[in-house]
Amino acid sequence: MKYISTRGGIEPASFKEAVMMGLATDGGLLLPTLMPSVSSETLKSWGNLSYTELALEVMGLFVDDLPREDLKTLIQDAYSNFDTQEVTPLIDLGKFHILELFHGPTLAFKDIALQFLGNLFSYLLEERNEPMNILGATSGDTGSAAIHGVRGKENINIFILHPHGRVSPVQALQMTTVPDRNVFNIAIEGTFDHCQAIVKSIFNDLEFKKKYRLGSVNSINWARVLAQVVYYVYSYLRINRESGAQRVCFSVPTGNFGDIFAGYVAKKILGPPVGRLILATNENNILTRFVLEGRYVKGKVVSTISPSMDIQVASNFERYLYYLYGKDSSRVRDAMRRFDASGELQFNQAEREAIRTDFASASVDQAATVATIRDTFHERHYVLDPHTAVGVAAAGWLARDVSDCPMVCLATAHPAKFPDAVKRAIGREPDRPAALKGIERLESRCEVLPPDVEAVKSFLAENAL
Ligand SMILES: *Cc1c(COP(=O)(O)O)cnc(C)c1O
């Protein structure tokens, strides 16, 4: 299996090369040259596999340059510190199912990809006999999931910038209480935009980047998408086994388009068993406008109670664009250039129809999100986190569009990560799972630095591998 860039400017790369490359060197995103297809007999034969066994089959379709035994070990290790053997339990709430993706160490769905990616990086670096220094900025979930993905790895140091005093207290503690020596938290006296700008400027200094072997774990790494394809297949198999349903639909709370793109890949490889994908957004609804109006127009980011979806430009969108444009990489290249210049893309009638065949979409405001948490709690005694609630609300509104199949709503975070929003809805904070109990009493480590590129660079230089 070879990988190419959405912009057509690289020689075909192997899976391992694609993982280490992250972003393609021509600025595009990596995709397999050919989508494998899974026959109905094969799918049937996977019916009774455990999550990790299924992950080996699904990921194995896209990976041909790792010994299967090694891939198996990487997968098993990735999910061994989840708090349930099922990895992603599926809960039947009557009108819909909830797929709980928050059983990893940081209680959000990003653990599913980053626990795997951390192991994979460490394995590939060992093979090359090289260390890596991971640098990233976070406004919350990604940073802690990345830290927990690589903590304790000998050939990786990780440096995560967050805006000092501007991430939720629980999210800050999930990062700063990790005791491993390879973990460096940097609190920047500024905003998340400052953090991102600093990281970008450091990555743009190619000499510095090379000297300190800087790497990234952002959501465009193909291995992250791949790890997320698994739970779509898993959900279908579970529901098919229990009810005989031949097709399952999904509602996906969306920010960077990574999770829902994994759903799109699942649909490409399985065919009919995956029905419509509901793309659910909060007030940051660039992607909903894309689906409903056929225009992709950048807006202003607003802060909401589902902060991990407070995104305007979706970093994985270009992958979908490649397929929408019939795999014409020169069109993708031109479109991205136009978008960078004007902040806007328009789509023609045929493309609009194609988009609406793949997705349904709704944008859910904060009042509706809170009401959904409250109603689901009263009717079903189940507490949703605000991101998941966005998906559940959208699924409810669009139920008629997707009435031909059982609905799986992806639960992307544990409600205890967002106690304020939950309290607003149901009058009390959600119960804390074991991973958060007593976290305030743990020792916390963090370097506070001014919003200054040079200050961060010299901290990196002192502490890099
Ligand atoms: C990252 C995140 C999302 C959005 O996922 P994308 O892949 O960026 O679309 C949704 N919910 C939670 C809790 C997240 O952390």
The ligand as an SDF file (V2000), in Angstrom:
LIG
                    3D

 15 15  0  0  0  0  0  0  0  0999 V2000
  -11.2580   16.7620   18.9480 C   0  0  0  0  0  0  0  0  0  0  0  0
  -12.6290   16.5890   19.4720 C   0  0  0  0  0  0  0  0  0  0  0  0
  -13.7620   16.6370   18.6320 C   0  0  0  0  0  0  0  0  0  0  0  0
  -13.6690   16.9510   17.1590 C   0  0  0  0  0  0  0  0  0  0  0  0
  -13.0380   15.9340   16.4180 O   0  0  0  0  0  0  0  0  0  0  0  0
  -12.4290   16.2780   14.9670 P   0  0  0  0  0  0  0  0  0  0  0  0
  -11.7220   15.0360   14.5580 O   0  0  0  0  0  0  0  0  0  0  0  0
  -11.5030   17.4400   15.1690 O   0  0  0  0  0  0  0  0  0  0  0  0
  -13.5650   16.6220   14.0800 O   0  0  0  0  0  0  0  0  0  0  0  0
  -14.9960   16.4010   19.2010 C   0  0  0  0  0  0  0  0  0  0  0  0
  -15.1410   16.1710   20.5190 N   0  0  0  0  0  0  0  0  0  0  0  0
  -14.0820   16.1220   21.3610 C   0  0  0  0  0  0  0  0  0  0  0  0
  -14.3210   15.8830   22.8110 C   0  0  0  0  0  0  0  0  0  0  0  0
  -12.7920   16.3230   20.8760 C   0  0  0  0  0  0  0  0  0  0  0  0
  -11.7600   16.2810   21.7290 O   0  0  0  0  0  0  0  0  0  0  0  0
  1  2  1  0
  2  3  1  0
  2 14  2  0
  3  4  1  0
  3 10  2  0
  4  5  1  0
  5  6  1  0
  6  7  2  0
  6  8  1  0
  6  9  1  0
 10 11  1  0
 11 12  2  0
 12 13  1  0
 12 14  1  0
 14 15  1  0
M  END
$$$$
